[in-house]
């Protein structure tokens, strides 16, 4: 049986996920926490979906840059990456200067005067100000287990068709595969984000995990067909990335809104640390699997995520 030549490891070694991700990991935790504490209740979910969906836009942008420079010299590729990074840094610097302090966090810390200054700075008289929730919630350990399991399933299972199966069967189309997958993810997020405040987290997570697990099973059992039929391959790639995008947006939104304000940053960071950390041993443990074994493993990962989604706790209001 032919083995995977550590395609997943190679994609990491080519510079996609190295030192810059150390900074990005901290940024993501802050974004998730801040959104839930500075956005009015009626807009909180849709803004969170839109913000997280720009991860997909970033992937789309990088894929487009990679595809446009794939056949050029290494120096030109580095120039393209450098220009992209400079533009992003300018945007980040502007955003950092404009971001407000969390009103709810200041209130938790007892700094009422600072909280009132933030309210006066960013909210008009009579405008809704972010408030906490008095909803009864399950224990924090249970919330940690469920949210970490779902997050780990999303992290581990996310790469199947885009970074492993697709490049394995169609190595000459790797850059195109990543671009198409990124477009599907971004458009899926863009389409669902405006409705996020009226959609149940439970229902969305259940549907996304059912869809992802089912699509992964179809991909596994139809390998002889889509590996020789490009139209079927593209359809399955788009469908799978639609479900993974919806699942990631919902899960990322949920894991920042489950916690008390005073500990929101800590618990959100713990969930992200454990779920992303779980991906590290998986890379090494699956490196010797055949492509068929890896896809079967991936299907089991999504099934575990599906089981966790059945016990998901309610969203905070």
Secondary structure by P-SEA (a helix, b strand, c coil): cccccaaaaaaaacccccaaaaaaaaaaaaaaaaaacccccccaaaaaaaaaaaaaaaaaaaaaaaaaaccccaaaaaaaaaaaaaaaaaaaaaaaacccccaaaaaaacaaaaaaaaaaaccccccccbbbbccccccaaaaaaaaaaaaaaaaaacccccccccccccccaaaaaaaaaaaaaaaaaaaaccccccccaaaaaaaaaaaaaaaaaaaaaaaaaaaacaaaaaaaaaaaaaaaaaaaaaaaaaaacccccccaaaaaaaaaaaaaaaaaaaaaaaccccaaaaaaaaaaaaaaaaaaaaacccccc
